[in-house]
Amino acid sequence: MAKKAVRSERVSIRLACCAFTISETCYRYESKLQPENEIIADWDSI
């Protein structure tokens, strides 16, 4: 929701994080998909 607020309402990242009570580190986090994780995810369908 914070990212949507920043994109659509032109609110600063700092203000959005404060409003949604999250850290800026959390806001900027992007998970990294690693090849081994994809293999493990496929185990579920076996």
mmCIF entry with sequence, helices, sheets and N, C-alpha, C, O atoms, coordinates in Angstrom:
data_MODEL
# 
_entry.id   MODEL 
# 
_entity.id                         1 
_entity.type                       polymer 
_entity.pdbx_number_of_molecules   1 
# 
_entity_poly.entity_id                      1 
_entity_poly.type                           'polypeptide(L)' 
_entity_poly.nstd_linkage                   no 
_entity_poly.nstd_monomer                   no 
_entity_poly.pdbx_seq_one_letter_code       MAKKAVRSERVSIRLACCAFTISETCYRYESKLQPENEIIADWDSI 
_entity_poly.pdbx_seq_one_letter_code_can   MAKKAVRSERVSIRLACCAFTISETCYRYESKLQPENEIIADWDSI 
_entity_poly.pdbx_strand_id                 A 
# 
loop_
_entity_poly_seq.entity_id 
_entity_poly_seq.num 
_entity_poly_seq.mon_id 
_entity_poly_seq.hetero 
1 1  MET n 
1 2  ALA n 
1 3  LYS n 
1 4  LYS n 
1 5  ALA n 
1 6  VAL n 
1 7  ARG n 
1 8  SER n 
1 9  GLU n 
1 10 ARG n 
1 11 VAL n 
1 12 SER n 
1 13 ILE n 
1 14 ARG n 
1 15 LEU n 
1 16 ALA n 
1 17 CYS n 
1 18 CYS n 
1 19 ALA n 
1 20 PHE n 
1 21 THR n 
1 22 ILE n 
1 23 SER n 
1 24 GLU n 
1 25 THR n 
1 26 CYS n 
1 27 TYR n 
1 28 ARG n 
1 29 TYR n 
1 30 GLU n 
1 31 SER n 
1 32 LYS n 
1 33 LEU n 
1 34 GLN n 
1 35 PRO n 
1 36 GLU n 
1 37 ASN n 
1 38 GLU n 
1 39 ILE n 
1 40 ILE n 
1 41 ALA n 
1 42 ASP n 
1 43 TRP n 
1 44 ASP n 
1 45 SER n 
1 46 ILE n 
# 
_struct_asym.id          A 
_struct_asym.entity_id   1 
# 
loop_
_struct_conf.conf_type_id 
_struct_conf.id 
_struct_conf.pdbx_PDB_helix_id 
_struct_conf.beg_label_comp_id 
_struct_conf.beg_label_asym_id 
_struct_conf.beg_label_seq_id 
_struct_conf.pdbx_beg_PDB_ins_code 
_struct_conf.end_label_comp_id 
_struct_conf.end_label_asym_id 
_struct_conf.end_label_seq_id 
_struct_conf.pdbx_end_PDB_ins_code 
_struct_conf.beg_auth_comp_id 
_struct_conf.beg_auth_asym_id 
_struct_conf.beg_auth_seq_id 
_struct_conf.end_auth_comp_id 
_struct_conf.end_auth_asym_id 
_struct_conf.end_auth_seq_id 
_struct_conf.pdbx_PDB_helix_class 
_struct_conf.details 
_struct_conf.pdbx_PDB_helix_length 
HELX_P HELX_P1 AA1 ALA A 2  ? GLU A 9  ? ALA A 2  GLU A 9  1 ? 8 
HELX_P HELX_P2 AA2 ILE A 13 ? ALA A 19 ? ILE A 13 ALA A 19 1 ? 7 
HELX_P HELX_P3 AA3 GLU A 24 ? ARG A 28 ? GLU A 24 ARG A 28 1 ? 5 
HELX_P HELX_P4 AA4 PRO A 35 ? TRP A 43 ? PRO A 35 TRP A 43 1 ? 9 
# 
_struct_conf_type.id          HELX_P 
_struct_conf_type.criteria    ? 
_struct_conf_type.reference   ? 
# 
loop_
_atom_site.group_PDB 
_atom_site.id 
_atom_site.type_symbol 
_atom_site.label_atom_id 
_atom_site.label_alt_id 
_atom_site.label_comp_id 
_atom_site.label_asym_id 
_atom_site.label_entity_id 
_atom_site.label_seq_id 
_atom_site.pdbx_PDB_ins_code 
_atom_site.Cartn_x 
_atom_site.Cartn_y 
_atom_site.Cartn_z 
_atom_site.occupancy 
_atom_site.B_iso_or_equiv 
_atom_site.pdbx_formal_charge 
_atom_site.auth_seq_id 
_atom_site.auth_comp_id 
_atom_site.auth_asym_id 
_atom_site.auth_atom_id 
_atom_site.pdbx_PDB_model_num 
ATOM 1   N N  . MET A 1 1  ? 0.820  -1.178  0.000  1.00 0.00 ? 1  MET A N  1 
ATOM 2   C CA . MET A 1 1  ? 0.000  0.000   0.000  1.00 0.00 ? 1  MET A CA 1 
ATOM 3   C C  . MET A 1 1  ? 0.869  1.248   0.000  1.00 0.00 ? 1  MET A C  1 
ATOM 4   O O  . MET A 1 1  ? 0.513  2.262   -0.600 1.00 0.00 ? 1  MET A O  1 
ATOM 5   N N  . ALA A 1 2  ? 2.019  1.168   0.681  1.00 0.00 ? 2  ALA A N  1 
ATOM 6   C CA . ALA A 1 2  ? 2.911  2.331   0.720  1.00 0.00 ? 2  ALA A CA 1 
ATOM 7   C C  . ALA A 1 2  ? 3.448  2.634   -0.675 1.00 0.00 ? 2  ALA A C  1 
ATOM 8   O O  . ALA A 1 2  ? 3.523  3.796   -1.074 1.00 0.00 ? 2  ALA A O  1 
ATOM 9   N N  . LYS A 1 3  ? 3.820  1.598   -1.413 1.00 0.00 ? 3  LYS A N  1 
ATOM 10  C CA . LYS A 1 3  ? 4.332  1.812   -2.775 1.00 0.00 ? 3  LYS A CA 1 
ATOM 11  C C  . LYS A 1 3  ? 3.256  2.404   -3.673 1.00 0.00 ? 3  LYS A C  1 
ATOM 12  O O  . LYS A 1 3  ? 3.544  3.256   -4.514 1.00 0.00 ? 3  LYS A O  1 
ATOM 13  N N  . LYS A 1 4  ? 2.037  1.962   -3.499 1.00 0.00 ? 4  LYS A N  1 
ATOM 14  C CA . LYS A 1 4  ? 0.938  2.510   -4.299 1.00 0.00 ? 4  LYS A CA 1 
ATOM 15  C C  . LYS A 1 4  ? 0.729  3.983   -3.963 1.00 0.00 ? 4  LYS A C  1 
ATOM 16  O O  . LYS A 1 4  ? 0.488  4.797   -4.854 1.00 0.00 ? 4  LYS A O  1 
ATOM 17  N N  . ALA A 1 5  ? 0.819  4.321   -2.694 1.00 0.00 ? 5  ALA A N  1 
ATOM 18  C CA . ALA A 1 5  ? 0.654  5.714   -2.283 1.00 0.00 ? 5  ALA A CA 1 
ATOM 19  C C  . ALA A 1 5  ? 1.753  6.593   -2.881 1.00 0.00 ? 5  ALA A C  1 
ATOM 20  O O  . ALA A 1 5  ? 1.490  7.711   -3.323 1.00 0.00 ? 5  ALA A O  1 
ATOM 21  N N  . VAL A 1 6  ? 2.968  6.086   -2.890 1.00 0.00 ? 6  VAL A N  1 
ATOM 22  C CA . VAL A 1 6  ? 4.084  6.848   -3.447 1.00 0.00 ? 6  VAL A CA 1 
ATOM 23  C C  . VAL A 1 6  ? 3.890  7.047   -4.950 1.00 0.00 ? 6  VAL A C  1 
ATOM 24  O O  . VAL A 1 6  ? 4.123  8.137   -5.471 1.00 0.00 ? 6  VAL A O  1 
ATOM 25  N N  . ARG A 1 7  ? 3.463  5.992   -5.643 1.00 0.00 ? 7  ARG A N  1 
ATOM 26  C CA . ARG A 1 7  ? 3.268  6.083   -7.096 1.00 0.00 ? 7  ARG A CA 1 
ATOM 27  C C  . ARG A 1 7  ? 2.097  6.991   -7.460 1.00 0.00 ? 7  ARG A C  1 
ATOM 28  O O  . ARG A 1 7  ? 2.246  7.882   -8.296 1.00 0.00 ? 7  ARG A O  1 
ATOM 29  N N  . SER A 1 8  ? 0.959  6.781   -6.857 1.00 0.00 ? 8  SER A N  1 
ATOM 30  C CA . SER A 1 8  ? -0.244 7.471   -7.313 1.00 0.00 ? 8  SER A CA 1 
ATOM 31  C C  . SER A 1 8  ? -0.489 8.831   -6.655 1.00 0.00 ? 8  SER A C  1 
ATOM 32  O O  . SER A 1 8  ? -1.006 9.746   -7.296 1.00 0.00 ? 8  SER A O  1 
ATOM 33  N N  . GLU A 1 9  ? -0.133 8.960   -5.425 1.00 0.00 ? 9  GLU A N  1 
ATOM 34  C CA . GLU A 1 9  ? -0.433 10.201  -4.705 1.00 0.00 ? 9  GLU A CA 1 
ATOM 35  C C  . GLU A 1 9  ? 0.750  11.158  -4.643 1.00 0.00 ? 9  GLU A C  1 
ATOM 36  O O  . GLU A 1 9  ? 0.628  12.282  -4.156 1.00 0.00 ? 9  GLU A O  1 
ATOM 37  N N  . ARG A 1 10 ? 1.874  10.709  -5.132 1.00 0.00 ? 10 ARG A N  1 
ATOM 38  C CA . ARG A 1 10 ? 3.097  11.523  -5.106 1.00 0.00 ? 10 ARG A CA 1 
ATOM 39  C C  . ARG A 1 10 ? 3.485  11.921  -3.682 1.00 0.00 ? 10 ARG A C  1 
ATOM 40  O O  . ARG A 1 10 ? 3.867  13.058  -3.407 1.00 0.00 ? 10 ARG A O  1 
ATOM 41  N N  . VAL A 1 11 ? 3.373  10.952  -2.808 1.00 0.00 ? 11 VAL A N  1 
ATOM 42  C CA . VAL A 1 11 ? 3.774  11.111  -1.413 1.00 0.00 ? 11 VAL A CA 1 
ATOM 43  C C  . VAL A 1 11 ? 5.224  10.654  -1.313 1.00 0.00 ? 11 VAL A C  1 
ATOM 44  O O  . VAL A 1 11 ? 5.627  9.743   -2.036 1.00 0.00 ? 11 VAL A O  1 
ATOM 45  N N  . SER A 1 12 ? 6.003  11.252  -0.451 1.00 0.00 ? 12 SER A N  1 
ATOM 46  C CA . SER A 1 12 ? 7.390  10.829  -0.293 1.00 0.00 ? 12 SER A CA 1 
ATOM 47  C C  . SER A 1 12 ? 7.443  9.435   0.325  1.00 0.00 ? 12 SER A C  1 
ATOM 48  O O  . SER A 1 12 ? 6.513  9.012   1.013  1.00 0.00 ? 12 SER A O  1 
ATOM 49  N N  . ILE A 1 13 ? 8.518  8.744   0.077  1.00 0.00 ? 13 ILE A N  1 
ATOM 50  C CA . ILE A 1 13 ? 8.702  7.410   0.642  1.00 0.00 ? 13 ILE A CA 1 
ATOM 51  C C  . ILE A 1 13 ? 8.698  7.496   2.166  1.00 0.00 ? 13 ILE A C  1 
ATOM 52  O O  . ILE A 1 13 ? 8.091  6.667   2.843  1.00 0.00 ? 13 ILE A O  1 
ATOM 53  N N  . ARG A 1 14 ? 9.372  8.490   2.686  1.00 0.00 ? 14 ARG A N  1 
ATOM 54  C CA . ARG A 1 14 ? 9.446  8.651   4.142  1.00 0.00 ? 14 ARG A CA 1 
ATOM 55  C C  . ARG A 1 14 ? 8.055  8.833   4.753  1.00 0.00 ? 14 ARG A C  1 
ATOM 56  O O  . ARG A 1 14 ? 7.729  8.210   5.764  1.00 0.00 ? 14 ARG A O  1 
ATOM 57  N N  . LEU A 1 15 ? 7.247  9.681   4.141  1.00 0.00 ? 15 LEU A N  1 
ATOM 58  C CA . LEU A 1 15 ? 5.903  9.930   4.659  1.00 0.00 ? 15 LEU A CA 1 
ATOM 59  C C  . LEU A 1 15 ? 5.021  8.686   4.532  1.00 0.00 ? 15 LEU A C  1 
ATOM 60  O O  . LEU A 1 15 ? 4.264  8.366   5.449  1.00 0.00 ? 15 LEU A O  1 
ATOM 61  N N  . ALA A 1 16 ? 5.118  7.986   3.401  1.00 0.00 ? 16 ALA A N  1 
ATOM 62  C CA . ALA A 1 16 ? 4.327  6.767   3.214  1.00 0.00 ? 16 ALA A CA 1 
ATOM 63  C C  . ALA A 1 16 ? 4.703  5.710   4.248  1.00 0.00 ? 16 ALA A C  1 
ATOM 64  O O  . ALA A 1 16 ? 3.832  5.051   4.815  1.00 0.00 ? 16 ALA A O  1 
ATOM 65  N N  . CYS A 1 17 ? 6.000  5.552   4.489  1.00 0.00 ? 17 CYS A N  1 
ATOM 66  C CA . CYS A 1 17 ? 6.449  4.563   5.478  1.00 0.00 ? 17 CYS A CA 1 
ATOM 67  C C  . CYS A 1 17 ? 5.970  4.930   6.879  1.00 0.00 ? 17 CYS A C  1 
ATOM 68  O O  . CYS A 1 17 ? 5.586  4.062   7.663  1.00 0.00 ? 17 CYS A O  1 
ATOM 69  N N  . CYS A 1 18 ? 5.997  6.201   7.178  1.00 0.00 ? 18 CYS A N  1 
ATOM 70  C CA . CYS A 1 18 ? 5.506  6.660   8.486  1.00 0.00 ? 18 CYS A CA 1 
ATOM 71  C C  . CYS A 1 18 ? 4.006  6.400   8.607  1.00 0.00 ? 18 CYS A C  1 
ATOM 72  O O  . CYS A 1 18 ? 3.539  5.940   9.649  1.00 0.00 ? 18 CYS A O  1 
ATOM 73  N N  . ALA A 1 19 ? 3.256  6.690   7.557  1.00 0.00 ? 19 ALA A N  1 
ATOM 74  C CA . ALA A 1 19 ? 1.802  6.518   7.584  1.00 0.00 ? 19 ALA A CA 1 
ATOM 75  C C  . ALA A 1 19 ? 1.397  5.053   7.728  1.00 0.00 ? 19 ALA A C  1 
ATOM 76  O O  . ALA A 1 19 ? 0.412  4.737   8.396  1.00 0.00 ? 19 ALA A O  1 
ATOM 77  N N  . PHE A 1 20 ? 2.166  4.160   7.096  1.00 0.00 ? 20 PHE A N  1 
ATOM 78  C CA . PHE A 1 20 ? 1.832  2.735   7.141  1.00 0.00 ? 20 PHE A CA 1 
ATOM 79  C C  . PHE A 1 20 ? 2.663  1.978   8.171  1.00 0.00 ? 20 PHE A C  1 
ATOM 80  O O  . PHE A 1 20 ? 2.632  0.748   8.222  1.00 0.00 ? 20 PHE A O  1 
ATOM 81  N N  . THR A 1 21 ? 3.397  2.708   8.980  1.00 0.00 ? 21 THR A N  1 
ATOM 82  C CA . THR A 1 21 ? 4.249  2.180   10.058 1.00 0.00 ? 21 THR A CA 1 
ATOM 83  C C  . THR A 1 21 ? 5.128  1.015   9.596  1.00 0.00 ? 21 THR A C  1 
ATOM 84  O O  . THR A 1 21 ? 5.119  -0.070  10.177 1.00 0.00 ? 21 THR A O  1 
ATOM 85  N N  . ILE A 1 22 ? 5.879  1.281   8.540  1.00 0.00 ? 22 ILE A N  1 
ATOM 86  C CA . ILE A 1 22 ? 6.886  0.316   8.080  1.00 0.00 ? 22 ILE A CA 1 
ATOM 87  C C  . ILE A 1 22 ? 8.213  1.056   7.946  1.00 0.00 ? 22 ILE A C  1 
ATOM 88  O O  . ILE A 1 22 ? 8.240  2.278   7.802  1.00 0.00 ? 22 ILE A O  1 
ATOM 89  N N  . SER A 1 23 ? 9.297  0.316   7.993  1.00 0.00 ? 23 SER A N  1 
ATOM 90  C CA . SER A 1 23 ? 10.608 0.944   7.832  1.00 0.00 ? 23 SER A CA 1 
ATOM 91  C C  . SER A 1 23 ? 10.887 1.166   6.344  1.00 0.00 ? 23 SER A C  1 
ATOM 92  O O  . SER A 1 23 ? 10.306 0.500   5.486  1.00 0.00 ? 23 SER A O  1 
ATOM 93  N N  . GLU A 1 24 ? 11.775 2.100   6.055  1.00 0.00 ? 24 GLU A N  1 
ATOM 94  C CA . GLU A 1 24 ? 12.154 2.327   4.663  1.00 0.00 ? 24 GLU A CA 1 
ATOM 95  C C  . GLU A 1 24 ? 12.892 1.120   4.102  1.00 0.00 ? 24 GLU A C  1 
ATOM 96  O O  . GLU A 1 24 ? 12.830 0.861   2.901  1.00 0.00 ? 24 GLU A O  1 
ATOM 97  N N  . THR A 1 25 ? 13.585 0.385   4.952  1.00 0.00 ? 25 THR A N  1 
ATOM 98  C CA . THR A 1 25 ? 14.252 -0.847  4.521  1.00 0.00 ? 25 THR A CA 1 
ATOM 99  C C  . THR A 1 25 ? 13.217 -1.849  4.041  1.00 0.00 ? 25 THR A C  1 
ATOM 100 O O  . THR A 1 25 ? 13.401 -2.486  3.003  1.00 0.00 ? 25 THR A O  1 
ATOM 101 N N  . CYS A 1 26 ? 12.145 -1.990  4.776  1.00 0.00 ? 26 CYS A N  1 
ATOM 102 C CA . CYS A 1 26 ? 11.055 -2.891  4.387  1.00 0.00 ? 26 CYS A CA 1 
ATOM 103 C C  . CYS A 1 26 ? 10.429 -2.426  3.071  1.00 0.00 ? 26 CYS A C  1 
ATOM 104 O O  . CYS A 1 26 ? 10.125 -3.242  2.200  1.00 0.00 ? 26 CYS A O  1 
ATOM 105 N N  . TYR A 1 27 ? 10.241 -1.133  2.933  1.00 0.00 ? 27 TYR A N  1 
ATOM 106 C CA . TYR A 1 27 ? 9.658  -0.564  1.714  1.00 0.00 ? 27 TYR A CA 1 
ATOM 107 C C  . TYR A 1 27 ? 10.507 -0.906  0.496  1.00 0.00 ? 27 TYR A C  1 
ATOM 108 O O  . TYR A 1 27 ? 9.975  -1.257  -0.558 1.00 0.00 ? 27 TYR A O  1 
ATOM 109 N N  . ARG A 1 28 ? 11.816 -0.806  0.638  1.00 0.00 ? 28 ARG A N  1 
ATOM 110 C CA . ARG A 1 28 ? 12.729 -0.993  -0.500 1.00 0.00 ? 28 ARG A CA 1 
ATOM 111 C C  . ARG A 1 28 ? 13.096 -2.452  -0.759 1.00 0.00 ? 28 ARG A C  1 
ATOM 112 O O  . ARG A 1 28 ? 13.712 -2.750  -1.781 1.00 0.00 ? 28 ARG A O  1 
ATOM 113 N N  . TYR A 1 29 ? 12.735 -3.363  0.135  1.00 0.00 ? 29 TYR A N  1 
ATOM 114 C CA . TYR A 1 29 ? 13.105 -4.773  0.002  1.00 0.00 ? 29 TYR A CA 1 
ATOM 115 C C  . TYR A 1 29 ? 12.497 -5.401  -1.242 1.00 0.00 ? 29 TYR A C  1 
ATOM 116 O O  . TYR A 1 29 ? 11.317 -5.210  -1.537 1.00 0.00 ? 29 TYR A O  1 
ATOM 117 N N  . GLU A 1 30 ? 13.323 -6.158  -1.971 1.00 0.00 ? 30 GLU A N  1 
ATOM 118 C CA . GLU A 1 30 ? 12.851 -6.953  -3.098 1.00 0.00 ? 30 GLU A CA 1 
ATOM 119 C C  . GLU A 1 30 ? 13.444 -8.347  -2.950 1.00 0.00 ? 30 GLU A C  1 
ATOM 120 O O  . GLU A 1 30 ? 14.661 -8.500  -2.849 1.00 0.00 ? 30 GLU A O  1 
ATOM 121 N N  . SER A 1 31 ? 12.596 -9.352  -2.938 1.00 0.00 ? 31 SER A N  1 
ATOM 122 C CA . SER A 1 31 ? 13.088 -10.717 -2.787 1.00 0.00 ? 31 SER A CA 1 
ATOM 123 C C  . SER A 1 31 ? 13.851 -11.129 -4.035 1.00 0.00 ? 31 SER A C  1 
ATOM 124 O O  . SER A 1 31 ? 13.587 -10.639 -5.133 1.00 0.00 ? 31 SER A O  1 
ATOM 125 N N  . LYS A 1 32 ? 14.792 -12.028 -3.850 1.00 0.00 ? 32 LYS A N  1 
ATOM 126 C CA . LYS A 1 32 ? 15.616 -12.506 -4.951 1.00 0.00 ? 32 LYS A CA 1 
ATOM 127 C C  . LYS A 1 32 ? 15.256 -13.963 -5.212 1.00 0.00 ? 32 LYS A C  1 
ATOM 128 O O  . LYS A 1 32 ? 15.414 -14.810 -4.333 1.00 0.00 ? 32 LYS A O  1 
ATOM 129 N N  . LEU A 1 33 ? 14.779 -14.253 -6.399 1.00 0.00 ? 33 LEU A N  1 
ATOM 130 C CA . LEU A 1 33 ? 14.439 -15.626 -6.766 1.00 0.00 ? 33 LEU A CA 1 
ATOM 131 C C  . LEU A 1 33 ? 15.711 -16.336 -7.197 1.00 0.00 ? 33 LEU A C  1 
ATOM 132 O O  . LEU A 1 33 ? 16.383 -15.916 -8.140 1.00 0.00 ? 33 LEU A O  1 
ATOM 133 N N  . GLN A 1 34 ? 16.027 -17.393 -6.510 1.00 0.00 ? 34 GLN A N  1 
ATOM 134 C CA . GLN A 1 34 ? 17.215 -18.159 -6.848 1.00 0.00 ? 34 GLN A CA 1 
ATOM 135 C C  . GLN A 1 34 ? 16.771 -19.458 -7.499 1.00 0.00 ? 34 GLN A C  1 
ATOM 136 O O  . GLN A 1 34 ? 15.715 -19.991 -7.158 1.00 0.00 ? 34 GLN A O  1 
ATOM 137 N N  . PRO A 1 35 ? 17.571 -19.980 -8.442 1.00 0.00 ? 35 PRO A N  1 
ATOM 138 C CA . PRO A 1 35 ? 17.188 -21.194 -9.177 1.00 0.00 ? 35 PRO A CA 1 
ATOM 139 C C  . PRO A 1 35 ? 16.816 -22.368 -8.272 1.00 0.00 ? 35 PRO A C  1 
ATOM 140 O O  . PRO A 1 35 ? 15.884 -23.110 -8.581 1.00 0.00 ? 35 PRO A O  1 
ATOM 141 N N  . GLU A 1 36 ? 17.525 -22.544 -7.168 1.00 0.00 ? 36 GLU A N  1 
ATOM 142 C CA . GLU A 1 36 ? 17.224 -23.668 -6.285 1.00 0.00 ? 36 GLU A CA 1 
ATOM 143 C C  . GLU A 1 36 ? 15.850 -23.513 -5.636 1.00 0.00 ? 36 GLU A C  1 
ATOM 144 O O  . GLU A 1 36 ? 15.199 -24.515 -5.341 1.00 0.00 ? 36 GLU A O  1 
ATOM 145 N N  . ASN A 1 37 ? 15.401 -22.292 -5.408 1.00 0.00 ? 37 ASN A N  1 
ATOM 146 C CA . ASN A 1 37 ? 14.073 -22.077 -4.836 1.00 0.00 ? 37 ASN A CA 1 
ATOM 147 C C  . ASN A 1 37 ? 12.983 -22.515 -5.810 1.00 0.00 ? 37 ASN A C  1 
ATOM 148 O O  . ASN A 1 37 ? 11.950 -23.038 -5.392 1.00 0.00 ? 37 ASN A O  1 
ATOM 149 N N  . GLU A 1 38 ? 13.208 -22.306 -7.092 1.00 0.00 ? 38 GLU A N  1 
ATOM 150 C CA . GLU A 1 38 ? 12.239 -22.725 -8.106 1.00 0.00 ? 38 GLU A CA 1 
ATOM 151 C C  . GLU A 1 38 ? 12.125 -24.250 -8.132 1.00 0.00 ? 38 GLU A C  1 
ATOM 152 O O  . GLU A 1 38 ? 11.030 -24.790 -8.285 1.00 0.00 ? 38 GLU A O  1 
ATOM 153 N N  . ILE A 1 39 ? 13.242 -24.935 -7.985 1.00 0.00 ? 39 ILE A N  1 
ATOM 154 C CA . ILE A 1 39 ? 13.238 -26.402 -7.961 1.00 0.00 ? 39 ILE A CA 1 
ATOM 155 C C  . ILE A 1 39 ? 12.459 -26.901 -6.745 1.00 0.00 ? 39 ILE A C  1 
ATOM 156 O O  . ILE A 1 39 ? 11.647 -27.820 -6.855 1.00 0.00 ? 39 ILE A O  1 
ATOM 157 N N  . ILE A 1 40 ? 12.706 -26.301 -5.607 1.00 0.00 ? 40 ILE A N  1 
ATOM 158 C CA . ILE A 1 40 ? 12.008 -26.693 -4.380 1.00 0.00 ? 40 ILE A CA 1 
ATOM 159 C C  . ILE A 1 40 ? 10.513 -26.424 -4.509 1.00 0.00 ? 40 ILE A C  1 
ATOM 160 O O  . ILE A 1 40 ? 9.706  -27.230 -4.046 1.00 0.00 ? 40 ILE A O  1 
ATOM 161 N N  . ALA A 1 41 ? 10.133 -25.326 -5.120 1.00 0.00 ? 41 ALA A N  1 
ATOM 162 C CA . ALA A 1 41 ? 8.722  -25.013 -5.312 1.00 0.00 ? 41 ALA A CA 1 
ATOM 163 C C  . ALA A 1 41 ? 8.055  -26.059 -6.201 1.00 0.00 ? 41 ALA A C  1 
ATOM 164 O O  . ALA A 1 41 ? 6.878  -26.368 -6.014 1.00 0.00 ? 41 ALA A O  1 
ATOM 165 N N  . ASP A 1 42 ? 8.792  -26.606 -7.163 1.00 0.00 ? 42 ASP A N  1 
ATOM 166 C CA . ASP A 1 42 ? 8.240  -27.635 -8.043 1.00 0.00 ? 42 ASP A CA 1 
ATOM 167 C C  . ASP A 1 42 ? 8.033  -28.958 -7.323 1.00 0.00 ? 42 ASP A C  1 
ATOM 168 O O  . ASP A 1 42 ? 7.230  -29.774 -7.777 1.00 0.00 ? 42 ASP A O  1 
ATOM 169 N N  . TRP A 1 43 ? 8.736  -29.202 -6.207 1.00 0.00 ? 43 TRP A N  1 
ATOM 170 C CA . TRP A 1 43 ? 8.564  -30.439 -5.453 1.00 0.00 ? 43 TRP A CA 1 
ATOM 171 C C  . TRP A 1 43 ? 7.138  -30.587 -4.955 1.00 0.00 ? 43 TRP A C  1 
ATOM 172 O O  . TRP A 1 43 ? 6.638  -31.701 -4.800 1.00 0.00 ? 43 TRP A O  1 
ATOM 173 N N  . ASP A 1 44 ? 6.498  -29.485 -4.709 1.00 0.00 ? 44 ASP A N  1 
ATOM 174 C CA . ASP A 1 44 ? 5.137  -29.494 -4.190 1.00 0.00 ? 44 ASP A CA 1 
ATOM 175 C C  . ASP A 1 44 ? 4.156  -30.139 -5.170 1.00 0.00 ? 44 ASP A C  1 
ATOM 176 O O  . ASP A 1 44 ? 3.144  -30.710 -4.765 1.00 0.00 ? 44 ASP A O  1 
ATOM 177 N N  . SER A 1 45 ? 4.468  -30.040 -6.451 1.00 0.00 ? 45 SER A N  1 
ATOM 178 C CA . SER A 1 45 ? 3.553  -30.581 -7.462 1.00 0.00 ? 45 SER A CA 1 
ATOM 179 C C  . SER A 1 45 ? 3.823  -32.052 -7.776 1.00 0.00 ? 45 SER A C  1 
ATOM 180 O O  . SER A 1 45 ? 3.103  -32.652 -8.575 1.00 0.00 ? 45 SER A O  1 
ATOM 181 N N  . ILE A 1 46 ? 4.847  -32.638 -7.159 1.00 0.00 ? 46 ILE A N  1 
ATOM 182 C CA . ILE A 1 46 ? 5.175  -34.060 -7.406 1.00 0.00 ? 46 ILE A CA 1 
ATOM 183 C C  . ILE A 1 46 ? 4.297  -34.963 -6.584 1.00 0.00 ? 46 ILE A C  1 
ATOM 184 O O  . ILE A 1 46 ? 4.427  -36.185 -6.659 1.00 0.00 ? 46 ILE A O  1 
# 
